[in-house]
Amino acid sequence: MPMPDFADFPAARAVLSVRELNLLARRLVEQIPLLWVAGEISNLVRAASGHLYFTLKDADAQVRCTIWRNKAQLLGFRPENGQKVEARALATLYEARGEFQLSVETLRQAGQGRLFEQFTVLKSKLETEGLFRTEHKRPLPRYPRNIAIVTSPQAAALRDVLATLARRAPHVELQLFPTPVQGEGAAADIVRALTAASASAADLILLCRGGGSLEDLWCFNEEAVARAIRASHLPVVCGVGHETDFTIADFAADLRAPTPTAAAELAAPDRQNLLAQLAALRQRLDWRQENRLGRLAERLEAIAARLHSPAQRLALQQDRLNQSRARLILTCRQQHERRREHLATLAIRLGLRQPALAITREHLARVETHLRRAARALLESHHARLEQRAQALRQLDPHAILKRGYALALDAANRVVRSAESLQPDMPLRLLLAEGEVQVKVGAD
């Protein structure tokens, strides 16, 4: 990399402050591209904020290094003093103290560069395909009855998982699908075990293994294992390595546990807690049932107090029926007597009026004749008045006036022209005559 020409910097021709000098040095240092630096970790400090500070040294030199929290959380191992590592970092300078340091992007154990590079490439590829997307993760069954365990029968992790499940969920049935979890060909065996477990009657799968180096855990970084996890018909909980170990299988699984023991705890709920919850629910159910039964008993008593026996209701209805019958008979008798008395009265009145029938007929005939004459006279009077009003209307009819030689002038808006002052030269007019009409214009003076 060619060194810059300091003559190009205007500050080089003046007296600089320390801050200006450090700023200039920082700009020069940060022109160094991202690179890998190998060395040994010493003076490691883990800050409460999650940042890591340490010195990277070899036999002849050392340099201060910083890993920020968001980068430190992604490391695949736990850095310790004395470890040989390779750091991918950017060179920078801390202006306040004038200290040259490296801002580390990632860290790998020395000698694992090739494997770590393969891990990074495969992870990026599968992530781009969407294999790790959250929406593809399957939920775990809340109360599993059968759990399939995929691991080595000789693994210490199996003993931890069995002990945890026996303590937390002794009622859960367990199926072991044995497979090597280390060495050449282990990835293919893990795929076969996952496929068999997926076709079993289990509710979920535990894929577990204890801690180890990157080489030991490499079979869980194989693409075939990741795809077998996603192809499984059952949800998969992955508990591989220690808390700081991350594998491709962890990202592909439906749930990642920091350790095999934690995977067993996540897979099955604690039986004692379930029993306590069940007892609490049973107590609440008993209380609600007793409360409801009490309310129903009170309601039943209230209804029973208002309810009469069938015999009482029949006797009451019979009394009411007898009373209604007596009232009906009395009413009928009273009406019969009143009508008989009324009929006798009418007979007496009729006998008194029979001699006057002839006189009444003559009177009616005279009245009829009088009414006919009055009606005819009234009709003739109304007819005369109607003829008078019709004659008056005919005299007011404008068409009758027009027949006597007059004309009616209308302007363009069909308004009657009543005054010569409202006329203008060349103004169009329409003259209505007794027979027809003509269009005219007002002439000039």
Secondary structure as UniProt FT lines:
FT   HELIX           6..8
FT   HELIX           10..13
FT   HELIX           18..29
FT   TURN            30..31
FT   STRAND          35..46
FT   TURN            48..49
FT   STRAND          52..57
FT   STRAND          62..67
FT   HELIX           69..72
FT   TURN            73..74
FT   TURN            81..82
FT   STRAND          84..94
FT   TURN            95..98
FT   STRAND          99..109
FT   TURN            110..111
FT   HELIX           113..129
FT   TURN            130..132
FT   HELIX           134..136
FT   STRAND          146..151
FT   TURN            153..154
FT   HELIX           156..168
FT   TURN            170..171
FT   STRAND          173..178
FT   TURN            184..185
FT   HELIX           186..198
FT   STRAND          204..209
FT   TURN            214..217
FT   HELIX           218..221
FT   HELIX           223..231
FT   STRAND          236..240
FT   TURN            243..244
FT   HELIX           248..252
FT   STRAND          255..256
FT   HELIX           260..267
FT   HELIX           271..306
FT   HELIX           310..353
FT   HELIX           354..356
FT   HELIX           357..396
FT   HELIX           398..403
FT   TURN            404..405
FT   STRAND          408..410
FT   TURN            412..413
FT   HELIX           420..422
FT   TURN            425..426
FT   STRAND          428..432
FT   STRAND          437..441
//
